[in-house]
């Protein structure tokens, strides 16, 4: 059975422009890549989609999940086969105040040394157009869905 993740797409309005909060993954693999994601993660056994999305948002950013209305953005399937369901919530935060969970990894490879890395090393707000250029094509579908339900 394919894995299932849930994510929360925080958005805000700046005049007529919608902006979304995206995160950049931490660790050595992503260090030089300019690829950004919506905060998301795997659901725990028996966990509901929205509860999981809110939990993952908090774990990856350190920000409390906004309590506003959660707009369902549906589900996409990644090339890996993983299903991702997302919800959009209007709100705001200071990306510079990011506090992410961390993970350990043997680094450099085959060195026998373990190092800690943040799960997410940066967060930033992007216009929908800029976000679409930073995200994978599969996840960028959520931006079009947000445009339809929030504008």
N, C-alpha and C positions, 0 to 999 in steps of 0.2 A: 504494500500500500504506500502510495506517495506521501511524503511528509506535507504538513500543512502549517503555514505561518499566518500570523495576523499582524497588521500594522495600523498605525494612526497617522494620518496626514494632517498636521496642524496647518491651518491657513489663516491669513489675515488680509485685510483690505487696506490698501494705500491709495486713496482716491478711487479711481476706476480700475486699479490694478490689483489682481489677486497675487499674493505671494505665499509660498509654501516653505515649511521648514524641512530641510533635508540633512542627512548626516553622512559623514565620511567615515568609513571603517578604519579602525586602528590596526596596528601590527605591521610587520615588514612587507607582507604581500601587497598591501594597499598603499604603502607610503608614497610611492611616486605616481599613483594612478589618480586621475581626476574624475572618478566615478562616484556618484552620490546616490543615496537610497532613502526611502522613507523608513523611519524607525520601525522595525518589525522583528519578529522572532517566532520560534516554534511554540505551538500551543501545548500546554500541559494536558495530561490525560483528563478528560472530562471538563476541560475549561471551555467556556463559551468564547466565540470569536471576539466580541467587543471587550469582554473582560481581559482576554489575552492581549489584545491590541493596546489597551490602556496600561497593563502591567509592563509590556515590552517597551512602550514609550517611556515610562518612568525609569526602567532599568537602564535603557540605553542613553537617556539624556539627563537623568536626575531631576527633571521637571515633573511636577504633579500633572497628571492628565487633566486637561480642561474638562469641566463638567457640562459644557454646552451640549446641544443636540448633536448626536453622531449621525452623519449622513452616510448611509451604506454606499460604497463604491464598487461593490461586487468582488469578483474573484478573477484572478489571472493565473496562468500556468507558466512557470519559468522553463527554460530549456532543460533544466535538470529533472523536470517532472513535478517539482514541488508546486503546490497550490498556495497562493497568497491571497488573502482576503483583506480588504482595507476599508477604513472608515475615515471620513473627514470631519474635523471639529474646528470651529473657528475659535481663535485665541491668539495669544501673543506670549513671547518670552524673550529673554536676552540670551542669544546663542553663546555669548562669551562666558556665561555662567554654567556651561555644560559640565556635568559630573557623571561619567559613565562607569558601568561595571568594568572589570578587567578580566583578562584570561592569561594563562601561562602557556608558553610555547618553548620548545627546544630551539634556541637561536644563538648563533648560527646553526644550520642543520648539521647533524652528526657531531656536534661539539660537546655534547653531554651537559651543557649549561642551559638552565631554564631561565627565561626572562618573563616579566610581566608586561603586558601591553593593555591599553584601554580598548574596550570593545568598539568604542566610537571615539575618534580623536578630534573631530570638529563638527560644528553644526552651523548652518547659515540659512537665511531666507533667500529665496530666488523667485523671480517672476515665473509664471507658468512657462513662458517661452525659454527662458534660461534654464529652468529645471529640466525641461524636455531634452536639452542638449547634454545635460550632466548625467542623466539616468539611463538605465538600460531601456530599450524599446518596450519590453514587456511591462516594466513598472511605469513607464511614461504614459501608458494607457490610463492609469488612475488620474492623471492630470486632465485628460479630456473629459473623463467622467465627472471630475470636480467642477470643471468649467460649466458643464450642463446643469448641475444641481445647485451651484452656489451663485452664479451670475444672474 
